[in-house]
Amino acid sequence: MISGARDYPEGDLTRQQIALIRENIEAVYDRITEVVDMLCQYADAGGQDWQTWNTLLTNGLTRAAMKMMVTCAGAVHPDWPAAADKAIAKAAGQTVKDGVLPETVHRTLATGVLLNVWQAGAHYLIDPDSWQDLLPAVVIGAVRNAPHVNDDHLMQRSRDQERYQ
């Protein structure tokens, strides 16, 4: 499907690789701990505001947890980002679709989404090679048609700036 013949690493990790993995995981762990402390303080203070809870849970804890998943998966599967990029490029085809946003933005976002799907799948013991071949095409199609992506004013600015360069 994506890489066909993935090269699984052989041998042991170097001390430098282990140190880098540990450093990255500890940084994310520190962020998770910080957000959990904020959640506890807010709860202890009697905080009930939905928007604050949403921000702490979604923008804080969920993103930090996703970053932990990405950090761990990246250490174990360093070939996945390049494979996701290749799969999206293949699914997107040779024709550049110049829509609301530049095609490069859509492909970059789609690569990230596909990589996240693979990483979430790995959490449930689904290897990327087990996904259907259609998945990259579904992901690029979803990103190209996602209203929140295409209607975002910051993304629109990137479209406007690209036109004038």
N, C-alpha and C positions, 0 to 999 in steps of 0.2 A: 504494500500500500504506500507508505510514505518513504521509507528508506530501504525497504526490501531486505537488504543484507546489512543490518546494523552491526557495527563493530563494538562488542562489549569489551570494556577495559580488562586487561589481564594484569596479574601481579598485584603488588601492594601499592598503597598511596605513599607518597613521600611525606616527610614530616612537614614540609612547607604546605602541601595540599591540605593536610589535616589541620594545620594551624589556621589556614584561610577559611576552611569550612567552619571550624569552631568559632572564629572571630565573627563571621557573618551570622551564624546562628545565635550567638550571644547578643549581638546587636538587635536582632529581631525580638529575641526573648525579652530584652530590656524594654523595648517599645511595648510589647504585650503587657508586661508587668506594670508599666506606667499607665496604660489605658485601663487595666483592671483596677488599679488604685484610684483613678479618677471616677470610675463607675461606682466603686464602693463608697467613696467620699460623697458623691452625688446622692446615692441611695440613703446613706446615713444622715444627710442633711434634709431628707424628705423630698428630694427632687422628683417631680412627677411630669415635667414638661416633655411631651412626646417628641418634639423636635430635638431636644437635648439628648434624649435616649437614643433617638435615631442616629444622631451624629456620633455619639460615643460608640454605639454598637456597629453601625455600618461603616462610617468613615474611620473609626478608630480600631475596634477589635477585629472586625471582619477583614479589613485591609491588612492589618498586621498578621492575622492568621494566614491569609492568602500569601503574604510575603514569606512567611515561614515555610509554607508548602513549596513555593517557587524556589526558595533558597535551598531546601533539602533536595528537591527534584533536580535542580541544576547541578548539584554536587554529584548526584548519582547518574544523571542522564545528560551529560554535557552536549550530546549530539542532537537533542530535541529542538533547540531553537533554530538551528540551521535546517533541520528536516521540516519543521513547521513552515519556515519561510519558503522552502522549495515546494512544498505541497500547495501552499496558497498561490504561489506564482504559477504553478501548473494549472490549478483550478481556475485562476483568474483569466488565463489564456493570453494570447499575444496581443489582443486588441485592448487598448487602454480606453476604459470607459470614463469619459470626462463628464461627470455628473455634478451634483451639488458640491461635492468635495473632490479634491484631486485624487486620482486613482492611487497615488503613492500613500495617501493617508488611509484610504480604505484597506489597502494591502497590509500596511503596518499594523493597523488595528486588528484585522482578521488574523494575522500571524499570532498576535498576542492572545486573541480569543481561542484560536486552535490550540496553542500551547497550554493555555489554562484548562481546556477540555481534556487534553491528554494527561495533564498533571492531576486533575480531579479524578479522571478515570483510573490512574495509577493508584490513587488512594483506595479505590474499590477493586484493585487487582485486575484492571483492564489495561493490557498493554496497547500502546498506540498502533501496533501492527494488527490488532484485533478489531479496530474500528472499520466501518465500511469505507470503501474508497470514495464514496460520495460526501463524506464529512467535510473535507476542505471546500468543496463547491457550495455546500450548505452554509458554511461559515462565511465565506466571502459574499454570498448572496444576502445573508442576514445583515452583515455590516453595511453593505451598499444600500440596503433598504431600511435601516434602523432610524426611525424618526428622531430619537434623542441624540444620535450621533450626527445626523445630517442637519438638524435644526439648531445645534449648539452654536452660540454666537462666537465663541473662541475658535471653533473649527471654521466658521465662516470667514473670520479674519485671516486664517491661514490660506483660505481659498483666494481672498481678495489680494493678499500680499503676493501670492504666487503669480497671479495674473500680471502684475506690474513689474516683475523682475526679469 
